[in-house]
């Protein structure tokens, strides 16, 4: 079976998925969270349901708590923000210990695609993804451009395929 057939079979097997969105920011509100709003639009536009949403401060425990809480009730979680290099950027530190399996290629491909759009500044992105048990977790930069790029080019084309794999026994 080719990759195209494999992905189609996975999409049929898992059907519509539920998602959680976590925006990491010390300053954004529901009204000013453009990246979170864009994520919601992209995910629902692709036929998924957003079941959980939160804005949390750039703090390891706040991020980890939201991800763990959402992972109990959704198929995948997308965290946006807090992936850069400033001392307050702790999303990766909060989420990486939760991975039962890390999807290294996600960050690599994101940075490659980002480099094509923004050049060498892409090196500062610490985008990451992995399985947290039977739930996929994606950590994205907080800019709208990064959210759109990762969601349209990586997450949406593969999410059903990924979920079908992590659910196998």
C-alpha positions as CSV (number, residue, x, y, z in Angstrom):
1,X,0.0,0.0,0.0
2,X,1.4,3.4,-1.0
3,X,1.6,6.4,1.4
4,X,-1.5,8.0,-0.3
5,X,-3.6,4.9,0.2
6,X,-2.3,4.5,3.8
7,X,-3.2,8.1,4.7
8,X,-6.7,7.7,3.2
9,X,-7.3,4.5,5.1
10,X,-6.2,6.3,8.3
11,X,-8.5,9.3,7.6
12,X,-11.5,6.9,7.2
13,X,-10.5,5.0,10.4
14,X,-10.3,8.0,12.7
15,X,-12.9,10.4,11.1
16,X,-13.5,13.8,12.7
17,X,-11.0,14.6,15.5
18,X,-11.3,16.9,18.5
19,X,-8.6,19.5,19.3
20,X,-7.4,21.6,22.1
21,X,-5.7,25.0,21.6
22,X,-3.3,26.4,24.2
23,X,-2.0,29.9,23.6
24,X,1.1,30.7,25.7
25,X,1.3,34.4,26.4
26,X,1.7,36.8,29.3
27,X,-0.2,39.6,27.4
28,X,-2.8,38.1,25.0
29,X,-6.5,37.9,25.8
30,X,-9.2,36.0,24.0
31,X,-9.9,39.2,22.0
32,X,-6.3,39.7,21.0
33,X,-5.2,36.1,20.5
34,X,-5.0,36.2,16.7
35,X,-2.9,33.0,16.4
36,X,-5.4,31.1,18.6
37,X,-8.3,32.4,16.5
38,X,-6.5,31.4,13.3
39,X,-5.8,27.9,14.7
40,X,-9.5,27.6,15.5
41,X,-10.5,28.7,12.0
42,X,-8.0,26.3,10.3
43,X,-8.9,23.3,12.4
44,X,-12.7,23.7,12.1
45,X,-12.4,24.6,8.5
46,X,-10.7,21.2,8.0
47,X,-13.6,19.4,9.8
48,X,-12.2,19.0,13.3
49,X,-13.9,20.2,16.5
50,X,-12.1,22.5,18.9
51,X,-13.2,21.2,22.3
52,X,-10.8,23.1,24.6
53,X,-9.1,26.5,24.5
54,X,-7.0,28.4,27.0
55,X,-4.5,31.2,27.3
56,X,-1.8,30.5,29.9
57,X,1.2,32.4,31.1
58,X,4.7,31.6,30.0
59,X,5.2,29.3,33.0
60,X,6.2,25.6,32.8
61,X,3.5,24.4,35.2
62,X,0.7,26.4,33.6
63,X,1.6,25.1,30.2
64,X,2.0,21.5,31.3
65,X,-1.2,21.6,33.3
66,X,-3.3,22.9,30.4
67,X,-1.8,20.3,28.0
68,X,-2.4,17.4,30.4
69,X,-5.9,18.6,31.2
70,X,-6.8,18.9,27.5
71,X,-5.1,15.6,26.6
72,X,-7.7,13.8,28.7
73,X,-10.5,14.9,26.4
74,X,-9.2,15.6,22.9
75,X,-7.4,13.8,20.1
76,X,-4.7,16.4,19.6
77,X,-3.5,19.6,21.2
78,X,-1.8,22.6,19.5
79,X,0.2,24.9,21.7
80,X,1.2,28.2,20.2
81,X,3.8,30.6,21.6
82,X,6.7,30.4,23.9
83,X,9.0,28.4,21.6
84,X,11.7,31.0,21.0
85,X,14.9,31.8,22.8
86,X,14.1,34.3,25.4
87,X,14.3,33.3,29.1
88,X,10.4,33.4,29.2
89,X,10.0,30.9,26.3
90,X,9.5,27.7,28.1
91,X,6.9,25.8,26.0
92,X,9.3,23.2,24.8
93,X,10.7,22.7,28.4
94,X,7.1,22.2,29.6
95,X,6.0,19.9,26.9
96,X,9.0,17.7,25.9
97,X,8.9,15.7,29.1
98,X,5.3,14.7,28.3
99,X,6.2,13.1,25.0
100,X,5.9,9.3,25.0
101,X,7.4,9.5,21.5
102,X,8.8,12.7,19.9
103,X,8.2,13.4,16.3
104,X,11.6,14.9,15.5
105,X,10.8,15.4,11.8
106,X,8.1,17.9,12.6
107,X,10.5,20.5,14.0
108,X,13.0,19.8,11.2
109,X,10.4,20.2,8.5
110,X,8.8,23.2,10.1
111,X,12.2,25.0,10.2
112,X,13.0,24.0,6.6
113,X,9.6,25.4,5.4
114,X,10.0,28.5,7.6
115,X,13.5,29.1,6.2
116,X,12.0,29.3,2.7
117,X,9.7,32.0,4.0
118,X,11.7,34.0,6.5
119,X,15.3,33.1,6.0
120,X,17.8,32.4,8.7
121,X,15.6,33.6,11.5
122,X,13.9,30.2,11.2
123,X,16.8,28.8,13.2
124,X,15.4,30.4,16.3
125,X,12.2,28.3,16.2
126,X,12.0,25.4,18.5
127,X,8.8,23.9,17.1
128,X,8.2,20.4,18.3
129,X,5.7,17.6,18.2
130,X,5.1,14.2,19.7
131,X,2.7,11.7,21.1
132,X,1.5,12.1,24.7
133,X,0.1,8.6,25.1
134,X,-2.8,8.4,22.5
135,X,-2.9,12.2,21.9
136,X,-0.8,14.2,19.5
137,X,0.8,17.4,20.8
138,X,2.2,20.1,18.6
139,X,4.2,23.1,19.9
140,X,4.3,26.1,17.5
141,X,5.7,29.6,17.5
142,X,3.1,32.2,18.3
143,X,3.1,34.2,15.1
144,X,0.2,33.9,12.7
145,X,2.6,33.1,9.9
146,X,4.1,30.2,11.8
147,X,0.7,28.9,12.9
148,X,-0.6,29.0,9.3
149,X,2.5,27.4,7.9
150,X,2.7,24.5,10.4
151,X,-1.1,23.9,10.4
152,X,-1.7,24.0,6.7
153,X,1.6,22.3,5.6
154,X,2.2,19.8,8.3
155,X,-0.5,19.3,10.9
156,X,-3.7,19.1,8.7
157,X,-2.2,16.9,6.0
158,X,-1.0,14.3,8.6
159,X,-3.1,14.6,11.8
160,X,-5.5,11.7,11.0
161,X,-2.6,9.5,9.9
162,X,-0.6,10.3,13.1
163,X,-3.6,9.7,15.4
164,X,-4.3,6.4,13.7
165,X,-0.7,5.3,14.3
166,X,-0.6,6.3,18.0
167,X,-3.9,4.5,18.7
168,X,-2.6,1.2,17.4
169,X,-2.2,-1.5,19.9
